[in-house]
Amino acid sequence: MINFPYLDETIPLNEETRKGLPGSFITLPSGVTHYEEGGDKNGKAVVLVHGFSVPYFIYDPTFEFLSKQGFRVLRYDLLGRGFSDRPNSRYDISLFVRQLKELLEALDCKNISLVGLSMGGPITAAFIDAYPDDVAKHILIDPCGAKPISLSPLLEAVKIPILGEILIGLFGTGSMVKSVAADMFSPRLVEQFQERYRNQMRYRGFKRAILSTLRCEMLGSFIEIFERVGKLKKPALILWGKQDTTVPFEQSADIRNAIPHAEFHAFDNCGHIPHYERASEVNEFLLEFLKR
């Protein structure tokens, strides 16, 4: 993979530059992973997997609420995002499944309830497909993977080698920061999200990881994996914002068909992140489902 020099990626991610950053770090075979644990170490484990490019802060309300309820809550940055390593490798489904397996084993986290948001949906489904005995319950929040996500002309073009490196170097920062706004129904959240999102972009390897993720079709269809997971009949909960423009609400029907026994809740006046925009309502559904 090309190591293209992106001028706004000025900081290497290493032991020195990670000093003072929030959370914890652990060295795994797949790379150093940034994570945070909260709640009761002896409580039932809930693991939160974020989506395509917004790192683990996307789960702030969920993490804080479940921690206070006595669960052992784990959230982490996928490789290439946040403050986790950005290895020069293929960012495909197997890499993300491997990272999660390594993290759970290293932290001795077992019999988990696994939560997947957006691209975290197919990652969690693929993990359950590979390691069904590791997961007790499955929660999906506006998951992608029912059908390929409709990409902008720019994102389609960046899949082309060399051209993609040039385009994302010229236009990537602005377009990715702006795209965060599309996840939200409420404009009041946009500015704070964009500032926190921009922080990770200063570290080398972010754009390379995003390019590889697109080229490895992580926003494509994973419906067959969802169907296999559905046949396992694990307790499942699906949550979806009706005004989601990132993963359209219509795709919820495909996921529900794949996992027909799943409990389903839709939220009106809500975009791609109902657990953030409608935190109090979503938290009550989560609590009831996890305690059941």
Buried (B, 14 or more C-beta within 10 A) or exposed (E): BEEBEBEEBEEEBEEEBBEEEEBEBBEBEBBBBBBBBBBBEEBBBBBBBBBBBBBBBBBBBBBBBBBEBEBBBBBBBBBBBBBBBBBEBEBBBEBBBBBBBBBBEBBEBEEBBBBBBBBBBBBBBBBBBBBEEBBBBBBBBBBBBBBEBEEEEBBEBBBEEEEBBBBBBEEBBEBBBEBBBEBBBEEEBBEEBBEBBBEBBEBBBBBBBBBBBBBBBBBBBBBEBBBBBBEBEBBBBBBBBBBBBBBBBEBBEBBBEBBEEBBBBBBEEBBBBBBBBBBEBBBEBBBEBBEE
